[in-house]
Amino acid sequence: MSDTVGLTRDEMAERAALDIPNGAYVNLGIGIPELVARHVPEGREFIYHTENGLLGMGPSPAPGEGDPELINAGKRQVTALPGAAYFHHADSFVMIRGGHLDLCVLGALQVSQRGDLANWSTGAPDAIPAVGGAMDLVAGVDTIFVITQHTTRDGQPKLVEECTYPLTGPAAVDRIYTDLAVIDITPDGFQLVELSPGVDYDYVAERTGAPLIPIRSTP
């Protein structure tokens, strides 16, 4: 099986969007999670939040059509949907820390089999100096989805027994969407939920740094 199999970044975002409940208040992290804003399943409405002070965030504008003062927390230009609200940065974090968001979609450097998340630093001397809002998000939001490539560029697993990078939060992640599979965090570890088209269990298990429980059969 070729290493080019699996979903594209945009397809990963589209797949994650399918699992977001209608009417949910959702924060999107930087990177692949930002692409989720492009994908709202027909008949559903999501209210997107960005921690720099916008509720009702829309997808990125077409090139040359954006407002340089309308950005998300990653400094990328976004749009504002009808009815959007702007507010102080501190009020935005009150929403996060007060448990007023339903779901957050984040990227990851590593996720452990217990759901520990490392997504802000490799710990190297020249690494990012601070965790930003991610630590608040994993502590204050009920449900955490992660979207990430299944392995690093050099083929190392991102889903591991123990995180070796500084943690964003312990036991934080509920579900992981990768280019190869959808995987839940359970008390028993990584539970395979769904394989991407053209991908088989052995291929995913070989690229996972901890035991991977096969898809549960339907009685």
C-alpha positions, -999 to +999 in steps of 0.1 A: +000+000+000+014+034-010+022+061+016+001+085-005-031+069+006-056+086+030-075+118+032-063+153+022-062+181+048-095+195+035-111+160+035-100+155+071-116+189+080-148+179+062-150+146+080-146+162+114-174+187+106-198+158+101-195+151+139-201+186+151-237+189+165-261+214+151-261+247+169-227+240+186-204+268+197-170+258+183-135+271+186-111+262+158-074+259+163-046+270+140-037+248+110-059+221+096-087+228+121-091+262+105-103+244+073-134+231+093-150+265+088-154+257+051-175+227+058-209+230+074-231+200+066-264+209+050-291+216+075-267+225+103-255+257+118-222+261+137-213+292+156-175+296+154-155+314+181-120+327+180-102+337+212-091+371+200-127+382+202-152+371+175-182+349+177-198+341+143-165+336+124-168+326+088-143+309+065-112+326+051-120+352+023-110+348-013-075+362-020-075+399-021-110+403-007-103+401+030-101+428+057-066+429+073-082+439+106-105+409+106-084+380+117-085+349+138-061+340+167-036+327+142-035+361+125-052+347+094-079+367+077-114+354+082-150+366+075-178+375+099-212+359+093-245+378+097-251+384+134-215+381+144-203+397+176-170+413+186-158+416+222-128+421+244-101+395+245-107+390+282-144+384+276-135+358+250-115+339+276-143+342+301-164+322+275-137+296+273-129+293+310-165+295+320-175+264+299-196+283+274-181+266+243-194+232+233-165+219+213-129+228+202-110+214+172-072+215+176-041+203+159-015+181+176+021+172+177+013+142+198-017+125+215-013+098+240-035+067+244-050+084+275-059+115+255-030+137+268-024+164+242+009+181+232+003+206+205+023+238+211+060+230+215+087+204+208+106+215+239+136+225+217+155+257+227+141+276+197+106+263+201+074+285+205+079+302+239+043+300+251+012+278+249-012+307+240-049+299+245-047+261+239-043+253+275-074+273+284-093+256+256-085+220+267-094+229+303-126+248+296-143+232+267-164+200+271-154+182+239-120+182+222-115+170+187-080+167+172-072+168+135-037+158+125-016+138+101-012+103+115+026+105+114+053+132+112+070+140+079+097+115+087+071+088+095+071+089+133+038+082+150+019+112+164-004+088+184+018+074+211+018+056+245+032+087+263+037+122+250+074+133+250+066+169+242+054+194+268+017+189+275-011+212+266-034+193+289-038+158+303-067+134+293-081+162+272-088+146+238-121+128+229-117+120+192-089+121+166-092+126+129-062+117+108-055+112+071-058+074+078-086+070+104-110+083+130-100+071+165-117+076+199-099+079+232-113+052+256-104+039+290-087+010+271-067+033+248-070+041+211-103+027+196-105+026+158-139+041+147-135+044+110-108+037+083-102+062+055-111+049+020-084+026+007-067+021+041-067-011+061-063-018+098-028-032+096-016-001+078-029+022+105-018+000+134+018-001+120+018+037+121+003+041+156+027+042+185+004+024+209-020-006+206-050+002+183-083-015+192-100-028+160-134-015+150-160-030+172-183-054+153-220-047+152-240-074+170 
